[in-house]
């Protein structure tokens, strides 16, 4: 998952979450349920984002933890939080 790298978080009513998936040469955009589970943020985001962007992570932390509980661990090469 990717988050903005250089801005303060927006109010929740202004945020929009999208998911795009490539399946056999076709892009799909499924409709997401409110408060859906979310995959972890890549480690590199924390390394390259400036301090004001770190607050983007907090609102999604519980949903990321739920993803990890349901899905389990990723391959080690993805390097995720």
MDAnalysis code that builds the backbone (N, CA, C; Angstrom):
import MDAnalysis as mda
import numpy as np

u = mda.Universe.empty(243, n_residues=81, atom_resindex=np.repeat(np.arange(81), 3), trajectory=True)
u.add_TopologyAttr("name", ["N", "CA", "C"] * 81)
u.add_TopologyAttr("resid", np.arange(1, 82))
u.add_TopologyAttr("resname", ["UNK", "UNK", "UNK", "UNK", "UNK", "UNK", "UNK", "UNK", "UNK", "UNK", "UNK", "UNK", "UNK", "UNK", "UNK", "UNK", "UNK", "UNK", "UNK", "UNK", "UNK", "UNK", "UNK", "UNK", "UNK", "UNK", "UNK", "UNK", "UNK", "UNK", "UNK", "UNK", "UNK", "UNK", "UNK", "UNK", "UNK", "UNK", "UNK", "UNK", "UNK", "UNK", "UNK", "UNK", "UNK", "UNK", "UNK", "UNK", "UNK", "UNK", "UNK", "UNK", "UNK", "UNK", "UNK", "UNK", "UNK", "UNK", "UNK", "UNK", "UNK", "UNK", "UNK", "UNK", "UNK", "UNK", "UNK", "UNK", "UNK", "UNK", "UNK", "UNK", "UNK", "UNK", "UNK", "UNK", "UNK", "UNK", "UNK", "UNK", "UNK"])
u.atoms.positions = np.array([
    [0.852, -1.165, 0.000],
    [0.000, 0.000, 0.000],
    [0.898, 1.229, 0.000],
    [0.439, 2.271, -0.654],
    [1.182, 3.513, -0.733],
    [0.361, 4.648, -0.136],
    [1.024, 5.535, 0.539],
    [0.403, 6.716, 1.125],
    [1.138, 7.950, 0.613],
    [0.514, 9.127, 0.672],
    [1.213, 10.349, 0.264],
    [2.508, 10.524, 1.051],
    [3.500, 11.124, 0.401],
    [4.817, 11.233, 1.021],
    [5.145, 12.621, 1.554],
    [4.394, 13.650, 1.169],
    [4.816, 15.000, 1.532],
    [3.687, 15.900, 2.008],
    [2.599, 15.339, 2.469],
    [1.496, 16.198, 2.886],
    [0.905, 15.715, 4.206],
    [0.244, 16.628, 4.896],
    [-0.514, 16.263, 6.084],
    [-1.739, 15.476, 5.645],
    [-2.263, 14.597, 6.493],
    [-3.477, 13.867, 6.139],
    [-4.665, 14.806, 5.935],
    [-5.544, 14.399, 5.063],
    [-6.786, 15.130, 4.822],
    [-7.835, 14.682, 5.820],
    [-8.883, 15.486, 6.019],
    [-10.007, 15.001, 6.833],
    [-10.589, 13.735, 6.197],
    [-11.106, 12.858, 7.018],
    [-11.597, 11.565, 6.524],
    [-12.620, 11.712, 5.401],
    [-13.491, 12.706, 5.474],
    [-14.515, 12.862, 4.444],
    [-13.928, 13.243, 3.082],
    [-12.674, 13.712, 3.054],
    [-12.030, 14.064, 1.789],
    [-11.132, 12.947, 1.246],
    [-10.926, 11.899, 2.014],
    [-10.059, 10.802, 1.577],
    [-10.823, 9.832, 0.690],
    [-10.097, 9.269, -0.251],
    [-10.681, 8.270, -1.132],
    [-9.672, 7.142, -1.280],
    [-10.143, 5.936, -1.103],
    [-9.287, 4.768, -1.228],
    [-9.657, 4.045, -2.512],
    [-8.649, 3.698, -3.288],
    [-8.901, 2.954, -4.516],
    [-8.054, 1.699, -4.529],
    [-8.521, 0.740, -5.274],
    [-7.818, -0.523, -5.439],
    [-7.913, -0.869, -6.911],
    [-6.787, -1.131, -7.520],
    [-6.771, -1.516, -8.925],
    [-5.971, -2.803, -9.028],
    [-6.495, -3.754, -9.775],
    [-5.842, -5.051, -9.903],
    [-5.732, -5.416, -11.375],
    [-4.608, -5.967, -11.755],
    [-4.399, -6.433, -13.122],
    [-4.602, -7.938, -13.151],
    [-5.573, -8.377, -13.946],
    [-5.839, -9.806, -14.100],
    [-5.876, -10.107, -15.591],
    [-4.918, -10.847, -16.039],
    [-4.808, -11.286, -17.431],
    [-5.132, -10.143, -18.403],
    [-4.305, -9.139, -18.401],
    [-4.397, -7.999, -19.326],
    [-5.629, -7.117, -19.132],
    [-6.317, -7.238, -18.018],
    [-7.489, -6.404, -17.734],
    [-7.323, -5.771, -16.357],
    [-7.563, -4.488, -16.271],
    [-7.536, -3.812, -14.984],
    [-8.936, -3.824, -14.393],
    [-9.028, -4.163, -13.120],
    [-10.304, -4.179, -12.404],
    [-10.228, -3.189, -11.263],
    [-11.341, -2.532, -10.995],
    [-11.425, -1.663, -9.830],
    [-12.621, -2.103, -8.992],
    [-12.379, -3.000, -8.040],
    [-13.487, -3.455, -7.196],
    [-13.972, -2.339, -6.273],
    [-15.223, -2.414, -5.884],
    [-15.769, -1.452, -4.922],
    [-15.435, -1.952, -3.522],
    [-14.907, -1.077, -2.703],
    [-14.461, -1.444, -1.366],
    [-15.527, -1.119, -0.325],
    [-15.679, -2.007, 0.643],
    [-16.589, -1.780, 1.754],
    [-15.946, -0.791, 2.729],
    [-16.742, -0.022, 3.462],
    [-16.162, 0.874, 4.467],
    [-15.336, 0.086, 5.494],
    [-14.228, 0.641, 5.895],
    [-13.344, 0.057, 6.908],
    [-12.815, -1.325, 6.522],
    [-12.610, -1.534, 5.225],
    [-12.055, -2.800, 4.740],
    [-10.635, -2.987, 5.261],
    [-10.172, -4.230, 5.282],
    [-8.795, -4.519, 5.680],
    [-7.862, -3.932, 4.627],
    [-6.662, -3.546, 5.052],
    [-5.716, -2.927, 4.129],
    [-4.360, -3.600, 4.236],
    [-3.691, -3.799, 3.094],
    [-2.343, -4.380, 3.154],
    [-1.363, -3.412, 3.801],
    [-0.263, -3.916, 4.302],
    [0.723, -3.061, 4.971],
    [1.350, -2.038, 4.023],
    [1.902, -1.004, 4.623],
    [2.638, 0.028, 3.901],
    [4.061, -0.476, 3.692],
    [4.630, -0.238, 2.523],
    [5.999, -0.678, 2.292],
    [6.961, 0.110, 3.177],
    [8.009, -0.554, 3.656],
    [8.996, 0.096, 4.532],
    [9.590, 1.334, 3.880],
    [9.827, 1.288, 2.634],
    [10.476, 2.403, 1.943],
    [9.694, 3.695, 2.126],
    [8.389, 3.607, 2.284],
    [7.577, 4.812, 2.483],
    [8.035, 5.560, 3.731],
    [8.282, 4.831, 4.806],
    [8.735, 5.471, 6.041],
    [10.128, 6.084, 5.882],
    [10.931, 5.488, 5.034],
    [12.291, 5.989, 4.822],
    [12.329, 7.274, 3.999],
    [11.422, 7.421, 3.056],
    [11.507, 8.552, 2.129],
    [10.453, 9.634, 2.357],
    [9.468, 9.380, 3.185],
    [8.432, 10.383, 3.454],
    [8.940, 11.413, 4.449],
    [8.429, 12.629, 4.344],
    [8.833, 13.613, 5.343],
    [7.927, 13.491, 6.573],
    [8.309, 14.135, 7.650],
    [7.637, 13.945, 8.942],
    [6.157, 14.277, 8.926],
    [5.747, 15.301, 8.185],
    [4.327, 15.658, 8.192],
    [3.458, 14.577, 7.546],
    [4.036, 13.726, 6.727],
    [3.266, 12.659, 6.084],
    [3.074, 11.446, 6.980],
    [3.864, 11.307, 8.045],
    [3.758, 10.126, 8.908],
    [2.372, 9.972, 9.526],
    [1.659, 11.055, 9.703],
    [0.317, 10.977, 10.287],
    [-0.689, 10.281, 9.377],
    [-0.344, 10.043, 8.121],
    [-1.225, 9.282, 7.239],
    [-1.374, 7.846, 7.731],
    [-0.347, 7.321, 8.362],
    [-0.349, 5.912, 8.763],
    [-1.330, 5.614, 9.898],
    [-1.435, 6.505, 10.852],
    [-2.230, 6.251, 12.059],
    [-3.674, 5.841, 11.808],
    [-4.426, 6.528, 10.941],
    [-5.826, 6.136, 10.758],
    [-6.012, 4.738, 10.167],
    [-4.960, 4.217, 9.535],
    [-5.072, 2.912, 8.866],
    [-4.447, 1.772, 9.664],
    [-3.808, 2.084, 10.771],
    [-3.066, 1.074, 11.527],
    [-3.924, -0.133, 11.909],
    [-5.113, 0.086, 12.464],
    [-5.964, -1.041, 12.872],
    [-6.366, -1.898, 11.679],
    [-6.679, -1.250, 10.571],
    [-7.092, -1.993, 9.382],
    [-5.935, -2.786, 8.789],
    [-4.726, -2.255, 8.889],
    [-3.535, -2.983, 8.438],
    [-3.286, -4.180, 9.348],
    [-3.446, -3.997, 10.650],
    [-3.269, -5.108, 11.593],
    [-4.286, -6.212, 11.330],
    [-5.524, -5.849, 11.013],
    [-6.547, -6.854, 10.691],
    [-6.154, -7.631, 9.436],
    [-5.594, -6.941, 8.455],
    [-5.130, -7.613, 7.223],
    [-4.060, -8.647, 7.582],
    [-3.099, -8.234, 8.382],
    [-2.013, -9.144, 8.753],
    [-2.545, -10.367, 9.492],
    [-3.545, -10.171, 10.352],
    [-4.134, -11.291, 11.093],
    [-4.851, -12.251, 10.153],
    [-5.580, -11.722, 9.190],
    [-6.349, -12.579, 8.285],
    [-5.509, -13.211, 7.200],
    [-4.622, -12.434, 6.608],
    [-3.862, -12.902, 5.458],
    [-2.589, -13.627, 5.877],
    [-2.010, -13.225, 6.986],
    [-0.750, -13.799, 7.414],
    [0.411, -12.987, 6.881],
    [1.580, -13.550, 6.937],
    [2.776, -12.812, 6.531],
    [2.931, -12.815, 5.016],
    [3.668, -11.825, 4.533],
    [3.987, -11.697, 3.117],
    [5.333, -12.355, 2.865],
    [5.691, -12.454, 1.602],
    [7.053, -12.861, 1.243],
    [8.024, -11.839, 1.830],
    [9.170, -12.272, 2.264],
    [10.144, -11.389, 2.879],
    [10.637, -10.282, 1.963],
    [10.619, -10.478, 0.646],
    [11.165, -9.462, -0.246],
    [10.295, -8.216, -0.335],
    [9.075, -8.275, 0.144],
    [8.211, -7.090, 0.074],
    [8.567, -6.068, 1.151],
    [9.165, -6.509, 2.240],
    [9.659, -5.587, 3.263],
    [8.563, -4.625, 3.727],
    [7.560, -5.139, 4.419],
    [6.410, -4.339, 4.829],
    [6.334, -4.188, 6.329],
    [5.612, -3.144, 6.789],
    [5.344, -2.944, 8.209],
    [4.040, -3.598, 8.566],
])
